[in-house]
Amino acid sequence: MKNESQIPIRVLIGKMGLDGHERGARVISLGLRDEGMEVIYSGIRLTVEKMVKIAVEEDVDVVGLSSLSGAHDLLPEVVEQLKKRGREDILVIAGGIIPDEDIPVLKEKGVRAVFGPGTPVPEIAKFIRENVKKEL
């Protein structure tokens, strides 16, 4: 639920690579909106460059990337490109089908959290709120 003493957290949700399965990303987008966040859904099949461009132009607080077909390998590049643009303040999180052995590598490279299938939206929202503070 939205805390009225805070500016809404802005979240960009999208999918990179050739993965066209977007149901999970849409569910998370709607769920985070219901949690009081401003959500921008970028769609599917985006490049790293396009995702970073949208994140910077929309001045988001969080980039949430959904992966089903191995596109999670692109996540560290998103983190790196955001740093190059001076936006290391943007929280990068991921969700979807990501092999357990890849999660520590992603976190080592700056992805702050990985949420697997079935993670309740309130749990994701709680993590975001705890890691993005926006006071009026």
C-alpha positions in Angstrom: 0.0 0.0 0.0 1.2 3.5 -0.8 2.6 5.6 2.0 1.2 9.1 1.5 4.4 10.7 3.0 6.5 9.4 0.2 6.9 10.2 -3.5 5.8 7.1 -5.4 8.6 4.7 -6.4 9.0 4.5 -10.2 9.6 1.1 -11.6 10.5 0.1 -15.1 9.6 -3.5 -16.0 10.7 -5.2 -19.2 12.1 -8.1 -21.0 15.3 -8.2 -23.0 16.6 -10.6 -25.7 14.4 -12.8 -27.9 12.1 -13.9 -25.1 8.5 -13.2 -26.0 6.8 -14.7 -22.9 5.5 -11.6 -21.0 2.8 -12.9 -18.7 4.9 -12.8 -15.5 6.2 -9.3 -16.3 2.6 -8.0 -16.8 1.5 -9.6 -13.6 4.3 -8.0 -11.6 3.7 -4.7 -13.3 0.0 -4.7 -12.3 0.9 -6.0 -8.8 3.4 -3.3 -8.1 1.0 -0.7 -9.4 -1.6 -2.0 -6.9 1.2 -1.6 -4.3 1.2 2.1 -5.0 4.2 2.3 -7.3 4.4 4.0 -10.6 5.1 1.3 -13.2 6.3 1.7 -16.7 6.1 -1.5 -18.8 8.5 -1.3 -21.6 7.4 -4.5 -23.4 9.5 -7.3 -24.9 12.6 -8.0 -26.9 14.5 -4.9 -25.8 18.2 -4.3 -26.1 20.4 -3.4 -23.2 20.8 0.1 -24.7 17.1 0.6 -25.1 16.3 -0.6 -21.6 19.0 1.7 -20.1 17.8 4.7 -22.2 14.2 4.2 -21.0 15.3 3.9 -17.4 17.4 7.2 -17.6 14.8 9.1 -19.6 11.9 8.1 -17.3 14.1 8.7 -14.1 13.1 5.4 -12.6 14.2 4.2 -9.2 14.1 0.5 -10.1 14.7 -1.6 -13.2 13.0 -5.0 -13.0 13.9 -7.4 -15.7 12.0 -10.6 -16.4 13.8 -13.6 -18.0 12.6 -16.9 -19.2 15.1 -17.9 -21.9 18.6 -17.0 -20.8 18.4 -13.3 -21.3 19.5 -12.9 -17.6 23.0 -13.0 -18.9 22.4 -9.4 -20.2 21.6 -8.1 -16.7 25.2 -7.2 -15.6 25.5 -5.2 -18.8 22.4 -3.1 -17.8 24.0 -2.5 -14.4 27.3 -1.4 -16.1 25.6 0.9 -18.6 23.6 2.6 -15.8 26.9 3.2 -14.0 28.4 4.7 -17.1 25.5 7.1 -17.3 25.9 8.1 -13.6 22.8 6.2 -12.5 24.2 3.6 -10.2 21.4 4.7 -7.8 18.9 2.7 -9.9 18.1 -0.6 -8.2 18.3 -3.5 -10.7 16.3 -6.6 -9.9 15.3 -9.7 -11.8 12.7 -12.3 -12.0 11.6 -15.4 -13.9 13.4 -18.6 -14.7 17.0 -18.1 -13.7 19.2 -21.1 -12.9 20.2 -21.1 -9.2 23.9 -21.3 -10.1 23.7 -18.0 -12.0 22.1 -16.0 -9.2 25.4 -15.5 -7.1 27.1 -14.3 -10.3 24.3 -11.8 -11.1 24.4 -10.5 -7.5 28.2 -10.2 -7.6 27.8 -8.0 -10.8 25.3 -5.7 -9.2 21.8 -7.2 -9.6 20.4 -6.7 -6.1 17.8 -9.4 -6.0 16.4 -12.3 -8.1 12.8 -13.4 -7.6 11.7 -16.8 -8.8 8.4 -17.9 -10.2 5.6 -17.7 -7.6 7.2 -15.0 -5.5 4.3 -13.0 -4.0 4.1 -9.4 -5.3 4.0 -8.0 -1.7 7.4 -9.6 -1.1 8.9 -7.9 -4.1 7.3 -4.6 -3.2 8.7 -4.9 0.4 12.2 -5.5 -1.0 11.9 -2.5 -3.3 10.6 -0.2 -0.5 13.4 -1.3 1.8 16.0 -0.5 -0.8 14.5 2.7 -2.3 13.8 5.5 0.0 12.0 8.6 -1.4 11.0 11.1 1.1 8.9 14.2 0.2 
